[in-house]
Amino acid sequence: MDCFSQDYATARARFRTGAAAARAAAFELPLSATGPHGEALAIEVAWCGAAAPRRVLLHSSGLHGVEGFAGSAIQVELLASMSEIPPAVAVAFVHVLNPYGMAWLRRVNERNVDLNRNFLGPGESYAGHPDGYAGLDSFLNPAAMGFLDLFPVRAAWLIWKHGLAAVKRSVASGQYDYPNGLFFGGHEVEEVPRIYSQFLTTRLANVEQVIAIDVHTGLGPFGEDTLLVPERDLSRMRQWFGERVQPVASSDANVAYAVRGGLHDGLARVLDRARLTFVGQEFGTYSPIRVLGALRRENWGHRQADRPFPGPENLVLREVFCPADASWRRNVLKRGRDLYEKALGLLLEDAG
């Protein structure tokens, strides 16, 4: 079975079919945004196992919209082969946290907000930007996109001059002052973080332990996964999964980089009574320059009047975050299943 879908509607239908076949309890969290044809959008949850568990494996996809095709495929395949889950344990598959972004082949939501920069805590200000972002704004978010844009050359020069780690910090760690720009974290809490947090607060109120896997694509070696974890779990996770584990907030020139308002921080607040282990599973696709260039061009195209959908920029973005390459897709499914099974095994081992 080919678990990868070409569009959000197909992915959603496959997930719902898989959830029904697995006899999962189904939850739908409706959103106010709509898809390209005016269709309703919602976060779908397939809940397998105990209704009131003590331990939960929380597996989410699509926080960055167009990145959701890989995570969706993993979830569809896992649902197709679900085995019985022991008492007091549950597995919750959260399908596409940013349905708007996946439906419209964008990384952000309907207000251009990067949702992995929007989970700020009470009292945190939705304002500010990294040192260096202001000076790069016209480069990252150009008013015009000429034939001789020379983005790869200019990006390579910036990396050579300042280093990859410094450029990533300046560009991608999250900004709150340029609403039309890349990596915009919003001016207030968005609908998805609010609704998802409410759902978790209700369903996981009495849970003692949670292992959360959140699937992303775009950074790292082609077809390989890097596991991004909070610093406090680094040593323990490396004992389980080896050197592909990296800190989620890294200052080095590797896959990770520090962000404000990330999902891992939001989960830590919502699940403050549980022992939480967070794992961001990041599958590499193309070079950082190619990925950033595709994001930059799609963001520019989105701002143009009378733009068709899908535009060429959208299709390029889908390929950048979900390559059509068969070996890449096989690796995603294999590594996605491997992490899921090992995480579930660890949860059951603790439960025993």
C-alpha positions in Angstrom: 0.0 0.0 0.0 1.3 3.5 -0.9 0.8 5.4 2.3 1.9 8.8 0.8 -0.8 11.1 -0.4 -0.7 13.9 -3.0 -3.0 16.3 -1.1 -4.5 16.9 2.3 -8.0 15.6 1.4 -6.6 12.2 0.4 -4.4 12.0 3.4 -7.3 12.8 5.7 -9.5 10.2 4.1 -6.8 7.6 4.4 -6.2 8.4 8.0 -9.9 8.2 8.9 -10.3 4.9 7.1 -7.2 3.6 8.9 -8.5 4.8 12.3 -11.9 3.0 11.7 -10.2 -0.2 10.6 -8.0 -0.1 13.8 -11.2 0.5 15.8 -9.7 3.6 17.3 -11.8 6.2 19.0 -12.1 9.2 16.7 -11.9 12.8 17.7 -12.2 15.8 15.4 -11.0 19.3 16.4 -12.7 21.6 13.8 -10.9 24.8 12.7 -12.3 28.0 11.3 -10.0 28.1 8.2 -11.0 26.3 5.0 -9.3 24.5 2.2 -8.7 25.5 -1.4 -12.2 24.4 -2.4 -14.0 25.8 0.7 -13.9 22.5 2.5 -13.9 22.3 6.3 -10.6 21.6 8.0 -9.9 19.8 11.3 -7.3 18.1 13.3 -8.1 14.4 13.4 -7.1 12.2 16.4 -7.2 8.4 16.4 -7.1 7.1 20.0 -6.1 3.5 20.4 -6.1 1.7 23.8 -7.3 2.7 27.2 -9.9 5.5 27.4 -8.3 6.7 30.7 -4.7 5.6 30.5 -1.8 6.1 32.8 0.8 6.1 30.0 0.4 7.6 26.5 2.4 7.6 23.2 1.4 10.8 21.5 2.3 10.8 17.8 1.7 14.0 15.8 2.2 15.2 12.3 1.8 18.3 10.1 2.6 21.1 12.6 4.3 22.7 9.6 1.5 22.0 7.1 3.3 21.0 3.9 5.7 18.9 6.0 2.8 16.7 7.0 2.8 14.3 4.1 5.6 12.2 5.7 4.1 12.1 9.2 0.7 11.3 7.7 2.1 8.4 5.7 3.8 7.0 8.8 0.5 7.2 10.8 -1.5 5.6 8.0 0.9 2.7 7.8 1.0 2.2 11.6 -2.8 2.2 11.9 -3.0 -0.5 9.2 -1.1 -2.9 11.4 -2.1 -1.9 15.0 -1.8 -4.7 17.5 -3.6 -4.9 20.9 -2.4 -2.3 23.4 -2.0 -3.4 27.0 -4.3 -2.0 29.8 -3.7 1.5 31.1 -1.8 2.4 27.9 -3.0 4.5 24.9 -1.6 5.6 21.6 -2.9 8.8 20.2 -2.2 9.6 16.5 -2.7 13.3 15.9 -3.1 13.8 12.2 -2.0 17.2 10.8 -1.8 19.9 13.4 -1.8 22.5 10.6 -4.5 21.3 8.1 -4.6 24.7 6.4 -0.9 24.6 5.6 -1.1 21.0 4.3 -4.2 21.7 2.2 -2.8 24.9 0.7 0.8 23.5 0.4 2.2 26.1 2.8 4.3 25.7 5.9 2.3 28.2 7.9 -1.3 28.8 8.8 -3.9 31.2 7.3 -2.3 34.2 9.1 1.2 33.3 7.9 2.1 32.1 11.4 4.7 29.4 11.9 2.9 27.4 14.6 6.1 26.0 16.0 6.9 29.5 17.1 3.4 30.2 18.6 3.3 28.1 21.8 4.5 30.9 24.0 3.6 30.7 27.7 1.6 33.1 29.9 3.4 36.4 30.2 5.6 35.8 27.2 5.5 38.6 24.6 4.6 38.0 21.0 7.2 40.6 20.0 10.9 40.8 19.0 13.1 39.2 16.4 16.6 37.6 16.4 19.7 39.7 16.0 20.3 40.0 12.3 16.8 39.3 11.0 16.0 43.0 10.3 19.0 43.3 8.1 18.0 40.2 6.2 14.3 41.1 5.8 14.5 42.4 2.3 16.6 39.4 1.3 14.3 36.8 2.9 11.0 38.5 2.0 11.6 40.5 -1.3 8.9 42.7 -2.8 9.9 41.5 -6.2 11.4 38.2 -7.5 13.4 39.0 -10.6 14.9 36.5 -13.1 18.4 37.3 -11.8 17.5 36.8 -8.2 20.8 34.8 -7.5 19.4 33.6 -4.2 21.7 30.5 -3.9 24.8 32.6 -4.5 23.8 35.3 -2.0 22.8 32.7 0.6 26.0 30.8 0.2 27.9 34.0 0.7 26.0 34.8 3.9 26.8 31.3 5.2 30.5 31.7 4.3 30.7 35.1 6.0 28.8 34.4 9.2 28.7 30.6 9.5 25.6 28.3 9.1 24.8 28.3 12.8 24.7 32.1 13.0 22.6 32.4 9.9 20.1 29.8 11.1 19.8 31.6 14.4 19.1 34.9 12.6 16.7 33.5 10.1 14.8 30.6 11.6 14.6 30.8 15.4 11.3 32.8 15.2 10.4 36.5 14.8 7.3 38.4 15.8 7.7 41.8 14.1 7.3 41.0 10.4 3.9 39.5 9.8 4.5 38.8 6.1 7.9 37.4 6.6 9.3 33.9 7.1 9.2 32.2 10.5 6.6 34.7 11.9 5.4 33.5 15.3 2.2 35.6 15.4 0.9 38.4 17.6 -1.3 36.2 19.8 -1.9 32.6 20.5 -3.4 31.0 17.3 -6.4 28.7 17.1 -4.4 25.4 16.7 -2.3 25.8 19.8 -5.3 26.9 21.8 -7.6 24.0 20.7 -4.9 21.4 20.8 -3.8 22.4 24.3 -7.4 22.3 25.5 -7.8 18.8 24.0 -4.7 17.5 25.7 -5.6 19.1 29.0 -8.9 17.3 29.0 -7.8 13.9 27.6 -4.5 13.6 29.4 -5.3 15.2 32.7 -4.5 12.2 34.8 -1.7 10.6 32.7 1.5 9.8 34.5 3.9 9.4 31.6 3.9 10.6 28.0 6.3 10.0 25.1 5.5 12.5 22.4 6.8 12.1 18.8 6.4 15.0 16.5 7.3 14.4 12.8 9.0 17.1 10.6 10.9 17.1 7.3 13.4 19.4 5.6 16.6 19.4 7.6 19.4 16.9 7.8 20.9 14.1 5.5 18.5 12.9 2.7 16.2 10.2 4.0 17.7 10.0 7.4 16.1 11.1 10.7 17.5 13.2 13.4 15.9 13.0 16.8 15.6 16.3 18.5 15.1 16.3 22.3 15.2 18.7 25.2 18.6 19.0 26.9 17.4 17.3 30.0 16.7 14.1 28.1 19.8 14.1 25.9 21.9 11.6 27.8 19.0 9.1 28.4 17.8 9.3 24.8 21.3 8.7 23.4 21.5 5.6 25.4 18.3 4.4 23.6 18.8 5.8 20.1 22.5 6.6 19.7 24.2 9.7 18.2 21.4 10.7 15.9 19.8 12.3 19.0 20.5 16.0 19.2 19.3 18.8 21.5 16.2 20.5 20.2 17.7 23.9 21.1 21.2 23.7 19.7 23.7 26.5 19.0 26.0 24.4 16.9 26.0 24.0 13.1 23.8 20.9 13.1 20.1 20.1 12.3 18.6 21.8 15.4 18.4 25.4 16.4 16.8 27.2 19.3 13.3 28.5 18.8 10.8 30.5 20.9 7.3 29.1 21.3 8.1 25.6 20.2 5.6 22.7 20.5 7.9 21.0 23.0 7.6 23.9 25.4 3.8 24.0 25.0 3.5 20.3 25.8 5.7 20.7 28.9 3.3 23.3 30.2 0.1 21.5 29.4 1.4 18.1 30.6 3.2 19.5 33.7 1.8 16.7 35.9 3.2 13.9 33.7 6.7 12.7 33.0 7.1 13.9 29.5 9.7 12.7 26.9 9.6 14.8 23.7 11.1 13.6 20.4 11.1 15.7 17.3 11.7 13.3 14.4 13.2 15.4 11.6 13.7 13.7 8.2 16.3 15.3 5.9 15.4 16.2 2.4 17.5 18.7 0.4 20.2 21.3 1.2 19.4 24.1 3.7 19.9 26.7 0.8 17.4 24.8 -1.4 14.8 24.5 1.4 15.1 28.2 2.4 14.9 29.2 -1.3 11.7 27.3 -1.8 10.2 28.8 1.4 11.2 32.3 0.3 9.8 31.9 -3.2 6.5 30.4 -2.0 6.0 33.2 0.6 6.6 35.7 -2.2 4.2 33.9 -4.5 1.5 33.8 -1.8 1.5 37.6 -1.6 0.8 38.1 -5.4 -2.6 39.0 -6.6 -4.7 36.6 -8.6 -2.4 33.7 -7.9 -3.6 30.3 -9.1 -3.6 27.3 -6.8 -1.6 25.3 -6.7 1.1 27.6 -8.1 4.5 26.3 -9.2 5.9 27.6 -5.9 3.5 25.3 -3.9 4.5 22.2 -5.9 8.2 23.0 -5.5 7.6 23.4 -1.7 5.8 20.0 -1.6 8.7 18.3 -3.3 11.2 20.0 -1.0 9.5 18.8 2.1 8.2 15.4 0.7 10.5 14.2 -2.1 8.9 11.9 -4.7 12.1 9.7 -4.5 11.0 6.2 -3.7 14.0 5.4 -1.6 13.4 8.5 0.6 9.8 7.5 1.1 10.8 3.9 2.1 13.3 5.2 4.6 10.7 7.5 6.1 8.3 4.7 6.7 11.0 2.3 8.0 12.5 4.9 10.4 9.1 6.2 11.4 7.9 2.7 12.3 11.2 1.9 14.1 11.0 5.0 16.3 7.3 4.3 17.1 8.0 0.7 18.0 11.0 1.5 20.2 9.1 4.3 22.0 6.1 2.1 22.6 8.4 -0.6 23.9 9.9 1.8 26.3 6.5 2.9 27.5 5.3 -0.7 28.0 8.6 -1.6 29.7 8.0 1.2 32.2 4.3 0.2 32.5 5.4 -3.3 33.4 
